[in-house]
Amino acid sequence: MLAFQAGDTGSIPVARSNKNPPFSGWIFLCYNANMKISKFLQGVYYGVYEKYVHFVVAFLLFYIFLIFSSWILAAVGALAISIIKELYDKFWRKTNFDLKDLLVDIIAIVMAVAVFFLLFPQAAAQAGTTANRLSGQILLDVERNGEAWYIYPENKKRYYLGWPNDAFSIMRELGLGITNADLTKIPAGVGQPQVAGVKIADNKNATAAEPQFDKNLTARLSGRIVIQAEEKGEAWYINPADQKRYYLGRPEDAFAIMREKGLGITKKDLALVNKNILDESIDQYSRYEYTKITTAKGDEFKVDIITIDLRDPSLEIITDTANSEDCDNNCSAKSLADFVEDNNGFAGINGTYFCPPDYASCKVKINSYFYPVYNSNLKKFINADNFKYWTTGPLLVFDVDNNFYYFKDTHKSFISEQNFKNKYNVEIQAAFGNKPRIIEEGLNYLIEWDLDEKQIKTKTARNAFAVKNNFIYLMIAYNATIPDLADILKKLEVEYVINLDGGASRALYYNGVYKEGPTRNIPNAIVFRKTSPPISPLP
């Protein structure tokens, strides 16, 4: 082995000159590199570097499989190849079954999965979602009025099928052109007509005793609507349930097929599948929009906003808790969809800060929360004892007529439920608190010493409940700190704000679908419902 003095930069002495190395130097450099590669390959053959090779191969195998499948199937596939390789060594090469090699492969696959989740969190979260599982299906909302939705395989979003003419139009719009020859390679459902433009005599599958269909083509087009490009645009639906084609014909025929082949789904599961539209409104009293807001400092933020008009005569505000009593550990939690749908609501947002089960510091206080929340159904406060502490922070209260009352220092001004009733002579309908103070009477009251380091520096999703005149704003601002959130709300010129839990607890729900989330279950939420349905409900 060569020894080098301080100042040497590698196994080849470096010339102390600004000139390029002589030609012979390049020959020596290439020769040395070739020898190193040869020694490495020899080491692989004789087992010196075998563990490293096992690790690299298993790691890369995961990502090769990932191109064609979900991360779960990719991990299983990579592990299967590793096991097959060891079995091959044992029974064909007559070597020992090396458990160490298999362990290295498993470690490599686990690390590959971890890197995937770290680098592509959104893709990882979406893998295996309800939308992917139901891709290409026609879904019927069995818990409402049987509304039909089509999950378009290309974007995994749902399209409302509505009335026969609407459904027919959407299906043709999303259709994929196909040749007559290819269409005959897909089996037809019972009682379905022959392919237009193809004579029975020319259709081998129509006359053969044992038809030869193209399984790969059928699987690739499963769930798709195909349009005969060589004829008059006849439309067919490839049903994922039986992998057969069904003629859509006239609007009434298409609608009938959708109903017949539709799959029933609960409203909570349907909420997990995004609609094909972003901005929407169920009536003149509420709307959702995804937009951008530029603050006075010039910073631009993407935000989700649900706007609700307090003048809606049928509006009822609900603050709900998963637990019916105060709780210090292993408290109940559920999804935002559960909170909204269990209360027959049309909109909702997650509530206060809480201690989630995935935090190491929360092992003895899982899903517990400090801030008082009024349970509108039980008509009582959860965590009412905490009103006495100055750390309780601000509180927002709504009475049964949807008038709101803001208390910046709960322990001094609100004091207790009975004190509020005596002072204002009204009944509480909903109430919740959370820190820190942000906007009061249109002014930014955020104090930095009232924030922790994550709130100041971490850019993540930040949630807020804001009030301005007769309007409520449920908002999620993305890639923002708490000071950023204050700047965004100041730009909106809102009057009062209650900060809500954000980050991985964020969830926003409107008109039967998650606009954001869910990521984890939550112990409390704010829900909006109507005592009478909207005059002109939209999908």
Secondary structure by P-SEA (a helix, b strand, c coil): cccccccccccbbbbcccccccaaaaaaaaaaaaaaaaaaaaaaaaccaaaaaaaaaaaaaaaaaaacccaaaaaaaaaaaaaaaaaaaaccccccccaaaaaaaaaaaaaaaaaaaaacaaaaaaccccccccccbbbbcccccbbbbbbcccccbbbbbccaaaaaaaaaaabbbbcaaaaaacccccccccccccccccccccccccccccaaaaaaacccccccccccbbbbbbcccccbbbbbccaaaaaaaaaaabbbbcaaaaaaccccccccccccccccccccccccccbbbbbbbbbbbcccccbbbbbbbccccccccbbbbbcaaaaaaaacccccccccccccccccccccccccccbbbbcccccccccccccccccccbbbbbccccbbbbbcccccccccaaaaaaacccccccccccccccccccccccccccccccccccccbbbbccccccbbbbbbbccccaaaaaaaaaaacccbbbbccccccbbbbcccccccccccccccbbbbbbccccccccc
